[in-house]
């Protein structure tokens, strides 16, 4: 408005102040650059130092001990520890369970990474899972399996919609000073300090939650379980100016109601945080003086016992005095070579046993062929002409089959003999050249090839003897008084059984070789 009371138009303003557009552009550029500088300063802020605290953590594959307990943790209710995970509650109705640290956490800033899986058959689950930091262990209670009126903080993964507002599954951050009662009918929304909607049930990968308490700020990040990337976190919620107890217990609890889910916790990793440039004291400095003196005394006693045993051993074995202690023990290469040669010896013994069994089978087959030949000659002498042609043809077919079996068995025997020669040569060369690893493995490969040849011969034997021609109907001749003739069916059954046993042995040895290769 001018002196006359009228309003200034934009044209008049620009006419009276021609430098105003430049001033506006400069102001916008300055504000934009200032915002970029603030964002860059925030992004380049140094991250806090992290130190892993094993006494407040657990993780597979050796999570539980033989007696079912978890080192440094205590479990209660329906919790079931195993080697890979802790099942807080099974998918049964009205179940409660929890796990808590045995000792209190006494550092100001911390970070917890929890990996869990919530799975169930229904479209909806119940009730949920909670991660705690409280001044007391809430071993049992109505709040997700833990005690109510807690003093500390709880991060709730609520999977059941109690208030019917379609706002579940959800993640809530609820604090308590020990005097508040949890608001179950409203799913704790009236008491939540921060919340986010996240569906954490029945995901292809385990869900991960990273909870950070640093400089009185609690931040919750969630990995939704759709990717195997462990660092793919999404922001969930953040609570500023939050004061929690300086000392407390970490815990995880879960509960089921009318509906039920499996609540499995795969790992709970705790880290102590410190400001950049501030070095954390070593773990030894944080140990109480009483425990430190106790461990020092135990170490000195152990050292004295060890020195005494060394002196006694040197007195009993004066010939090894002055010899380096490393020479008295087996090296890694020596142990591997010894295991290889022990495996060779076992294979050698097994093949020798099979070779002996094949020799017995060959002797029996020769006896059967001689009996059949004698029977043919006897029948040809008793009957001649057209009458004796058909039985003679049948017996000729039987003899031909038996001879084919003999030839195949001889080939098997030769293959076994070659395998025995290979093993003997590998052992001889190993002893002569200092037990070279490469040569030993090469001989093992040769033995494996020979065993494959044996396998093919047995398969060929089964094919030739197991599918007789349909045009020829071979009947076993009348058995002589002594010895009795072995029927074709019985012989084939015997050969098949021997083949199955041999194949089983081959598969067993292949598994043994695969297990032995793990040492290389």
Phi, psi and omega in degrees: 000132181271187182295330179280003179090359179275168179267144177278132174275161177302325179295319178295321180297314180292330179290317181286330182235083183291341180269005182294319178301318178298321180295320179294316180297318179296321179296316180296318179296319180295318179294319180295317179292326178295319178296320178296321179295321179295316179296320180294321179295321179292323182286330181269009178297137183290137179283152180289158175287141181240138174225127183289135179246101186288336182287349179240028185220160170208153183193148176288176008273354179245064187286314183252160178268181184295329180274006178088003180269161178251126180302129177070006180229159176232138179241154183214169178070223183267016178292138183233101176284147174220187184289330186251341185198173173240116175275103183295314174219137172281170182279064175233157183286146173056052178250148177219142178199160180198158172227141184221150174291146180284325183248158183281152175266125186237029175247152190287315185244139184207167177216134181238129176247115185244128177247124184215168179219126176245117185221144179198165183277334185280164175292331178239151179236177180196158345270321179154188185229148183224143174247129190240151161220102187226163181286342180225155178283115176272075188295333182204142179172183185271353184261092181053040178085001180241173186285148175275175181054044181280161177244101183153216185229146176226134175251113190255133173253089188271123183249000181239135184268093180286322184272356177069024182263010179058038181243035178224155357294149184212161177245125182235144173249116184234126176256158181206144178258014180093003183239346183270147175258133185295137183272086180293316184302329180257017179057027177072010182292333179286344182246357186288134174273339178196148183205158174205150179271119178216128176270109184249010181266143171052054178263152182294333178236159178299146178274142181237139177234128176247115183247119184241127173241107186217123180055050176060030176232124179257124181237135180240121175244144184233134166261117193287355177083014177264357183219148177282356180291118184287339184259011181273079182260150174241146180290134178250296181203164181214135180237118180266159177052048182254125181250121178240165180302146181287330178238142180186186181244140169275145179204159174226132179222163178204161181208155174236158179234234176293327171260163187215143173227158168276122178251103184247131176249118183273328180200153174221107184248127183247136179232139172269134181252145176218157182292150179301137181088348179260112182280134177283145176294149178296157180301330180294327181289337180272354181283137178300149183298326180294315178293322180297316178296323180295313180293324178295320178295318178296322179294317179296320177297318179296320180294321178295317177298321180294317178297320178296320179293325177296317179296317178298320181293320179293327176292322180284336181231078181290342183286342182260007180290138183086350178278136179301142184293335181291331181289345182276351182245159182279132179282173181293318179295319178297320180294319179295317179295320179298319179295323178296315182288328173296320175296322176299317181296320179295318177297321179299316180294319180295317180293323176299319179295319177294323177298319178295319179296322177295323177298319178297318179297319178298317178299317179295319179296321177298320179294320178294322178294318179296320178296317179296320179297316178298321180293321179296313180296325180293317180290324177295328178287326182281321182230143180230187176073207182291332183295324185267003182286318182295312176298325180294321178296318179298314180292327177295321178295319178298316181295320179297319178296317179297323178292322176298319177298318178299318181295318178294320178294325176296321177296320176298318181296320178295322178296316177298322180295320177295321178298317178298320179295320179297316180297316179297320179294319180296319178295320181294314179293324179298319179289328184282324185262007179088028174059061180289137184290318183296315180297320180297316179296322179296319178293325176298322178294320177298318179297320180297321178296319178296322178294326175295322177298318178299318180298317180295322178296321179293319177298319177297321178297317180295321180294319183287325184264341185268347181235077179291157181296142181285337182283336181254123177252103185264123177249143178290134179295165179301128184294139175288169182303309180210130354275165181280151181279141177275124180293155180297320181297315179297321180294317179296320178298318179297317180294319180296318179298316178297322179295316179298318178297320180292318177298320178299320179295318179299314180297320179297317180291327176296319176296321178297319178295318178298322178291325181289332180292342178295342180281349183266000000 
